[in-house]
Amino acid sequence: KPKSKPKPKTSFIDDEVMQKSLNSNSPNYFVDFLASIWDYDVATSLAKKYNIGTSEYWNGATVFWQVDKKNKIRSGKIMLYNVSSGKRVKKPYNHINCIHSALKLDDFNLEQCYFGEHLLQDDLSKPIALVESEKTAIISSVFLPEFIWLAVGSVNNLNKAKTKALKGRNVVLIPDLKCFELWNNKIPQLTKLATFRTCTLLETKATEQEKELGLDIADYLVQLKHNN
């Protein structure tokens, strides 16, 4: 029987790489956008809490660092946002890259964790709110601080391997509109790890147009803030 190859170890990014991006004075359009919702004090405290870094890969780009429960840096996702709308820049191409690709780290064995996972240790009894995008988690955490807000990073990233970190916790899934069924149907595969329920609020309240747009909870919370 041939020996199976040993599974490559998870690769990590050096802390100084992250620190450099957290202390950068270059423009960060996403942090500027957060400041436009509240102010720079709030934006800066969110950047600190969630390890929101700055990248010069594109002018104004943001790095969402994925730091796991043991404070090891798994990855960093570089993205570019429009400073006034807070929407991702997808034209002329989708501005998204991973730190290990940008740094040309060879033989990097990427094993992502949920964005914000490092916050789990801060409070062991708080329920977890799991959303799709980093932006949604960050913004929602200000409006609803009774949850620890984590992001899966992309709609198909909700899976068993990453959810292991949530073992024993109470978890509310808050999918973007359009993804309700997809996430809700995954619960049976995940229930051995934690207690799950899916938030139906968006699904029941949304108009057809909002469903078409695939809005998320942060879109609603920001809208409510502007309307009050």
LINCOR-V669867 format. One record per pair of residues at least 24 apart in sequence whose C-alpha atoms are under 8 Angstrom apart, sorted by sequence separation. I is the first residue (numbers start at 1). J is the second residue. If there is no record, write none. Layout:
I;J
I;J
This chain:
75;99
76;100
155;179
170;194
171;195
172;196
173;197
174;198
175;199
22;47
75;100
158;183
168;193
169;194
170;195
171;196
172;197
173;198
174;199
177;202
22;48
28;54
167;193
168;194
169;195
170;196
171;197
172;198
173;199
174;200
177;203
27;54
28;55
159;186
163;190
166;193
167;194
168;195
172;199
26;54
120;148
166;194
22;51
24;53
26;55
119;148
160;189
164;193
22;52
23;53
24;54
26;56
30;60
160;190
163;193
22;53
28;59
29;60
30;61
159;190
21;53
22;54
27;59
28;60
29;61
30;62
21;54
27;60
28;61
29;62
116;149
117;150
177;210
178;211
21;55
26;60
27;61
28;62
116;150
177;211
178;212
18;53
75;110
115;150
116;151
177;212
74;110
75;111
114;150
115;151
177;213
178;214
74;111
75;112
114;151
115;152
177;214
74;112
114;152
115;153
176;214
177;215
74;113
113;152
114;153
176;215
177;216
176;216
128;169
130;171
175;216
176;217
21;63
127;169
128;170
129;171
130;172
131;173
132;174
127;170
128;171
129;172
130;173
131;174
132;175
174;217
125;169
126;170
127;171
128;172
129;173
130;174
131;175
132;176
57;102
68;113
127;172
129;174
130;175
131;176
66;112
67;113
68;114
18;65
66;113
71;118
66;114
67;115
68;116
69;117
70;118
114;162
117;165
66;115
67;116
68;117
69;118
113;162
30;80
33;83
65;115
66;116
67;117
68;118
69;119
112;162
29;80
30;81
32;83
33;84
64;115
66;117
67;118
69;120
29;81
30;82
33;85
69;121
29;82
30;83
33;86
29;83
30;86
15;73
13;72
14;73
12;72
13;73
12;73
13;74
12;74
13;75
11;74
12;75
10;74
50;116
64;134
140;217
140;218
143;221
139;218
136;216
136;217
137;218
140;221
136;218
13;100
50;138
46;138
69;165
11;108
11;109
10;109
11;110
9;109
10;110
11;111
8;109
10;111
34;139
37;222
